[in-house]
Every structure is written in structure tokens, then in C-alpha cells.
Amino acid sequence: MGSASSTYRPKCIYLDIDGRIQKVIFSKYCNSKDIMDLFCIATGLPRNTTISLLTADNCMVSIDPTMPANSERSPYKVIPVAAGQLSGQSCKSGDAALQRGWGCLLSSVVFCYDSLLFLSEKEELFQNLLGQIAEQFSRVFKINELKTEVANHLAMLEKKVELEGLKVVEIEKCKSDIKKMREEMAARNSRTSCPCKYSFLDENKRLTPRRDVPSYPKYMLSQETIEALRKPTFDVWLWEPNEMLSCLEHMYHDLGLVKDFNINPITLKRWLLCIHDNYRNNPFHNFRHCFCVTQMMYSMISLCSLQ
């Protein structure tokens, strides 16, 4: 079986142009006008110039796809046919010469125009080719998508840098606040360690329970005092330390704690006196404040009739 290349083999024609051999190849799908234009370009004549081909024995050859092929040894001679020669049979010899002159001039003008048109078409074709190549590159390498992706990535990086900068500012602010807090705590510690009369107890001092029998003067509570002790309006500023101790004893007995827990009354006295002796001595958090809180809780229990 034959190959497809033999079926579509182009035709080769050799032309004799003033003694110079020019090889021209064209496909069988070209029409007569295409072949004529191709021969004109090969011979350097303007396009649409009427030419004739002659064999070695001066026989004319039809210019069409079916024209017979020749060889380099027997090229066709190219003869341009001027306008005057086409109509010379009906004109006089003087008119024929004039027409030949006008034909040459017209051929020159047409040649210049065709040359400019050819160059313009070539430039347009070149621009179209460049556009197609650029489009193919963009399509293959996805340049537009890559530009968009790079722009988005840069925007994201700029946002991250901005956020990191804000984080650095916040971290520095936190460090400054922590430093101020540490300085304030150190100042407070230095104030609490000063040897003033309201200082705390020495940490090395250990509390020892009292072993002796309490010797504070016993205060006998009147019924009026007992009733006032059960109210939140009880004025704690009117009582001396021994009176407050007696009131505390009464609260324990009145609530039934001594009986329910089988507390020795002497032990209770020692315990209350130990609290009084070892309580902090500052303007607010002192034994009187302790008694105030205890009395308020006792009055709430009595007022609400809690069991």
C-alpha cells in the first residue's frame, strides 16, 4: 500500500529568469491565480502581472495545477505580458508603443503598491503570530493565574507582618505592665517589713497555748446586754477587751456549742484569751474586728432563727 505522502506530493517547476534558474514548489490545491502570484514573486515582478511560460521550443504552457512538471535542464522561460501587447492587434504601432510605456509605468506602480501591501500583510501576520505565541505561553505557564497567586500571597504576607508587629507591641506592653507590677509588689513588701508599731508578728515567733487559768476580770452580762448582743445594731466600740471576751463566751454557750461538742469551759477561756493575745495589732484587722465579725454572724443566726 502507498503512503499518504505520495498522494499529496507537491509539484516542482523550474523557471528561467534572465538566465537564472528558480525552483518553485506548489501544491495541487493551489488555483491558477495563486500559482501566477507565486511565479510573479519568484521572478521579482509585481503581483497580478500577466506572464506567460514558454518551453525551449517556444510553446506556451498553461499556468494551472495540472501544468506539466519540468526539470532543471528544461526550465520554462518567463515572459511578462504588458498591457500594450494584449491589445496591440487592434492598435497602430505608435499607439502600441505608448501603451507599452504606460503599461511599464503601471506595472511599476502596481509593484510598489503590492510590495507595500505585502510588507503590511507580513507585519500584521508577524504581530498575530507574536500574539498567538504570547497567548500560548500564558496558557501553558498560567502567567495570569501565577500573577494573581503571587499578588494574593504578597498581600497575605503583608497582613501577617502587620499582625506580627501588633503582637510585638502587645508583648512589649505586657512586659512593661509586668515590670510595673513587680516594682509595686516589691515596694509593698518593703513597706510591710518596716519596723512600725502596726507590723505583723515575727515569723519565727511561735504561738504557744496558755496553760494557766485565765485571769481576766469576769464581766457579768445583763439581760439588756444579752438582748442587744443578738441584734446587728450592737455597738462594738463601747466594750473593753475583757467585756468582749465575756461576750464571746456567752455566744458559745448560747449557741450550744460547748454542750454539743463537750468543750471544757476552762479550755474555751484559754483559747479565746490566746486569740486575744496573739492577734495582729493594726488599725483595722485586730481583735476588735474579730469580735465585730463574730457578733454580726451571731446576730444573723439569732435574727434568722437558725438551728
C-alpha positions as CSV (number, residue, x, y, z in Angstrom):
1,M,0.0,0.0,0.0
2,G,1.2,3.5,-0.8
3,S,1.7,6.2,1.8
4,A,-0.3,9.3,2.1
5,S,2.7,11.4,1.4
6,S,2.9,10.2,-2.2
7,T,-0.8,11.3,-2.8
8,Y,-0.2,14.9,-1.6
9,R,3.3,15.3,-3.1
10,P,3.8,18.9,-4.3
11,K,4.6,19.9,-7.9
12,C,8.1,21.3,-8.7
13,I,8.5,23.8,-11.6
14,Y,11.8,25.3,-12.8
15,L,11.8,28.8,-14.2
16,D,14.4,30.6,-16.4
17,I,14.6,34.2,-15.2
18,D,17.1,36.1,-17.4
19,G,19.5,33.1,-17.3
20,R,18.9,32.4,-13.6
21,I,17.2,29.1,-12.6
22,Q,14.5,29.5,-9.9
23,K,12.8,26.5,-8.4
24,V,9.1,26.9,-7.4
25,I,7.1,24.3,-5.5
26,F,3.3,24.5,-5.1
27,S,0.5,22.1,-4.0
28,K,-2.1,20.8,-6.3
29,Y,-4.7,22.6,-4.1
30,C,-3.5,26.0,-5.4
31,N,-5.5,27.7,-8.0
32,S,-4.3,29.4,-11.2
33,K,-4.2,32.8,-9.5
34,D,-2.1,31.5,-6.6
35,I,0.4,29.9,-9.0
36,M,0.5,33.1,-11.1
37,D,1.2,35.2,-8.0
38,L,3.8,32.8,-6.8
39,F,5.6,32.9,-10.2
40,C,5.5,36.7,-10.1
41,I,7.1,36.8,-6.7
42,A,9.7,34.3,-7.8
43,T,10.6,36.4,-10.8
44,G,10.5,39.7,-8.9
45,L,7.5,41.0,-10.9
46,P,4.5,42.7,-9.2
47,R,1.7,40.5,-8.2
48,N,-1.2,40.3,-10.7
49,T,1.2,40.8,-13.6
50,T,0.3,38.8,-16.6
51,I,3.1,36.4,-17.5
52,S,3.5,33.6,-20.0
53,L,5.6,30.5,-19.8
54,L,7.5,29.2,-22.8
55,T,9.2,25.9,-23.3
56,A,12.6,25.5,-25.1
57,D,10.8,25.3,-28.4
58,N,8.7,28.4,-27.7
59,C,5.5,26.6,-26.8
60,M,3.2,28.3,-24.3
61,V,2.4,26.4,-21.1
62,S,-0.9,26.9,-19.3
63,I,-0.4,28.1,-15.7
64,D,-2.7,25.9,-13.5
65,P,-2.3,23.0,-11.0
66,T,-2.3,20.5,-13.9
67,M,0.6,22.1,-15.8
68,P,3.3,19.6,-16.7
69,A,6.4,19.4,-14.4
70,N,9.8,20.0,-15.9
71,S,13.4,19.6,-14.8
72,E,16.3,21.9,-14.1
73,R,17.7,21.2,-17.6
74,S,14.5,22.2,-19.3
75,P,13.2,25.2,-17.4
76,Y,10.2,27.4,-18.5
77,K,11.1,30.8,-19.7
78,V,9.1,33.6,-18.0
79,I,7.8,36.3,-20.4
80,P,5.9,39.2,-18.8
81,V,3.0,40.3,-21.0
82,A,2.4,44.1,-20.9
83,A,-1.0,45.7,-21.4
84,G,0.0,47.1,-24.7
85,Q,0.9,43.6,-26.0
86,L,-2.6,42.3,-25.1
87,S,-4.4,44.9,-27.2
88,G,-1.7,45.6,-29.8
89,Q,-3.6,43.7,-32.5
90,S,-6.2,46.4,-32.7
91,C,-3.9,49.5,-32.3
92,K,-1.4,51.1,-34.5
93,S,2.3,50.6,-33.9
94,G,2.7,54.1,-32.3
95,D,-0.2,53.6,-30.1
96,A,1.2,50.2,-29.1
97,A,4.5,51.8,-28.1
98,L,2.7,54.4,-26.0
99,Q,0.6,51.7,-24.4
100,R,3.7,49.7,-23.6
101,G,5.2,52.7,-21.9
102,W,2.0,53.2,-19.8
103,G,2.0,49.5,-19.1
104,C,5.5,49.6,-17.7
105,L,4.7,52.6,-15.6
106,L,1.5,51.0,-14.3
107,S,3.4,47.8,-13.6
108,S,6.0,49.8,-11.6
109,V,3.2,51.5,-9.6
110,V,1.5,48.1,-9.0
111,F,4.7,46.6,-8.0
112,C,5.4,49.3,-5.4
113,Y,1.8,49.0,-4.1
114,D,2.0,45.2,-3.9
115,S,5.3,45.4,-2.2
116,L,3.9,47.8,0.5
117,L,0.8,45.6,0.8
118,F,3.0,42.5,1.1
119,L,5.1,44.1,3.8
120,S,2.0,45.3,5.6
121,E,0.5,41.8,5.5
122,K,3.8,40.4,6.7
123,E,3.9,42.8,9.6
124,E,0.3,42.0,10.5
125,L,1.0,38.3,10.2
126,F,4.0,38.7,12.4
127,Q,2.0,40.7,15.1
128,N,-0.7,38.0,15.0
129,L,1.9,35.3,15.4
130,L,3.5,37.1,18.4
131,G,0.1,37.4,19.9
132,Q,-0.6,33.7,19.5
133,I,2.8,32.8,20.9
134,A,2.2,35.0,24.0
135,E,-1.3,33.6,24.4
136,Q,0.1,30.0,24.2
137,F,2.8,30.9,26.8
138,S,0.3,32.4,29.1
139,R,-2.0,29.4,28.7
140,V,0.9,26.8,29.2
141,F,2.6,28.5,32.1
142,K,-0.6,30.1,33.5
143,I,1.1,33.5,33.8
144,N,-2.1,35.4,34.7
145,E,-3.0,32.9,37.4
146,L,0.5,33.0,38.7
147,K,0.4,36.8,38.9
148,T,-2.8,36.6,40.9
149,E,-1.5,34.0,43.2
150,V,1.7,35.9,43.8
151,A,-0.3,39.1,44.5
152,N,-2.5,37.3,46.9
153,H,0.5,35.7,48.6
154,L,2.2,39.1,49.0
155,A,-1.0,40.6,50.5
156,M,-1.2,37.8,52.9
157,L,2.5,38.2,53.9
158,E,2.0,41.9,54.4
159,K,-1.0,41.2,56.6
160,K,1.0,38.7,58.7
161,V,3.8,41.2,59.1
162,E,1.4,43.8,60.3
163,L,-0.2,41.3,62.8
164,E,3.3,40.3,64.0
165,G,4.1,43.9,64.5
166,L,1.0,44.4,66.6
167,K,1.9,41.3,68.6
168,V,5.3,42.7,69.3
169,V,3.7,45.9,70.6
170,E,1.4,44.0,72.8
171,I,4.2,41.8,74.1
172,E,6.3,44.9,75.0
173,K,3.3,46.4,76.7
174,C,2.7,43.3,78.7
175,K,6.4,43.2,79.7
176,S,6.1,46.8,80.9
177,D,3.0,46.1,82.9
178,I,4.6,43.0,84.5
179,K,7.7,45.1,85.4
180,K,5.5,47.8,87.0
181,M,3.6,45.1,89.0
182,R,6.8,43.6,90.2
183,E,8.1,47.0,91.3
184,E,4.8,47.7,93.1
185,M,4.9,44.4,94.8
186,A,8.5,44.9,95.9
187,A,7.5,48.4,97.2
188,R,4.6,46.8,99.2
189,N,6.9,44.2,100.6
190,S,9.4,46.8,101.7
191,R,6.5,48.8,103.4
192,T,5.1,45.8,105.2
193,S,8.6,44.9,106.5
194,C,9.2,48.2,108.1
195,P,9.6,48.2,112.0
196,C,6.4,50.2,112.8
197,K,4.0,49.6,115.7
198,Y,1.4,48.0,113.3
199,S,3.8,45.4,111.9
200,F,2.9,41.7,111.7
201,L,4.1,39.2,114.2
202,D,7.6,37.8,113.7
203,E,7.6,34.7,111.6
204,N,10.0,33.0,113.9
205,K,7.6,33.6,116.9
206,R,5.5,30.5,117.6
207,L,2.2,30.7,119.2
208,T,2.0,28.7,122.4
209,P,-1.3,27.8,124.1
210,R,-1.9,29.2,127.5
211,R,-1.6,26.6,130.3
212,D,-2.6,28.9,133.2
213,V,-6.1,29.6,134.3
214,P,-7.4,32.9,132.6
215,S,-7.1,35.8,135.0
216,Y,-9.1,38.4,133.1
217,P,-11.8,40.0,135.1
218,K,-15.1,38.3,134.7
219,Y,-17.9,40.5,133.3
220,M,-21.5,39.5,134.2
221,L,-23.8,40.2,131.2
222,S,-27.1,41.9,131.9
223,Q,-30.3,40.8,130.2
224,E,-30.2,44.1,128.3
225,T,-26.7,43.4,127.0
226,I,-27.7,39.8,126.0
227,E,-30.7,41.1,124.0
228,A,-28.5,43.8,122.4
229,L,-25.9,41.2,121.5
230,R,-28.4,39.4,119.4
231,K,-29.1,42.4,117.1
232,P,-27.0,43.7,114.2
233,T,-27.1,47.2,115.7
234,F,-24.8,46.1,118.6
235,D,-22.1,48.8,119.0
236,V,-18.7,47.0,119.3
237,W,-16.9,50.3,120.1
238,L,-18.3,50.6,123.6
239,W,-16.7,47.5,125.0
240,E,-13.3,46.7,126.6
241,P,-11.3,43.6,125.8
242,N,-12.4,41.6,128.9
243,E,-16.0,42.5,128.1
244,M,-15.6,41.3,124.5
245,L,-14.1,38.0,125.8
246,S,-17.1,37.5,128.1
247,C,-19.5,38.2,125.2
248,L,-17.7,35.6,123.1
249,E,-18.0,33.0,125.9
250,H,-21.7,33.8,126.1
251,M,-22.2,33.3,122.3
252,Y,-20.6,29.8,122.5
253,H,-22.7,28.8,125.4
254,D,-25.9,30.3,124.0
255,L,-25.5,28.5,120.6
256,G,-25.0,25.2,122.5
257,L,-21.5,24.6,121.1
258,V,-20.0,23.9,124.5
259,K,-22.6,21.3,125.3
260,D,-22.8,19.7,121.8
261,F,-19.0,19.4,121.4
262,N,-18.4,18.8,125.1
263,I,-15.9,21.7,125.3
264,N,-14.2,22.3,128.7
265,P,-15.1,25.9,129.8
266,I,-11.6,26.4,131.0
267,T,-10.2,25.3,127.6
268,L,-12.6,27.7,125.9
269,K,-11.4,30.6,128.1
270,R,-7.7,29.8,127.4
271,W,-8.4,29.6,123.6
272,L,-10.2,32.9,123.5
273,L,-7.5,34.6,125.6
274,C,-4.8,33.1,123.3
275,I,-6.6,34.6,120.3
276,H,-6.8,38.0,122.0
277,D,-3.1,38.0,123.0
278,N,-1.7,36.9,119.6
279,Y,-4.0,38.8,117.2
280,R,-2.4,41.4,114.9
281,N,-2.4,44.9,116.2
282,N,-3.1,47.2,113.3
283,P,-5.7,49.9,112.8
284,F,-8.3,47.6,111.3
285,H,-7.5,44.0,111.3
286,N,-7.3,43.5,115.1
287,F,-9.1,41.7,117.9
288,R,-12.0,44.2,117.9
289,H,-12.6,43.5,114.2
290,C,-12.6,39.8,115.0
291,F,-15.2,40.3,117.7
292,C,-17.2,42.5,115.3
293,V,-17.4,39.8,112.7
294,T,-18.3,37.1,115.2
295,Q,-21.0,39.2,116.8
296,M,-22.5,40.0,113.3
297,M,-22.7,36.3,112.5
298,Y,-24.2,35.6,115.9
299,S,-26.9,38.3,115.4
300,M,-27.7,36.8,111.9
301,I,-28.1,33.4,113.4
302,S,-30.4,34.8,116.1
303,L,-32.3,37.0,113.8
304,C,-33.0,34.2,111.2
305,S,-33.7,31.6,114.0
306,L,-31.1,29.2,112.5
307,Q,-30.6,25.9,114.4
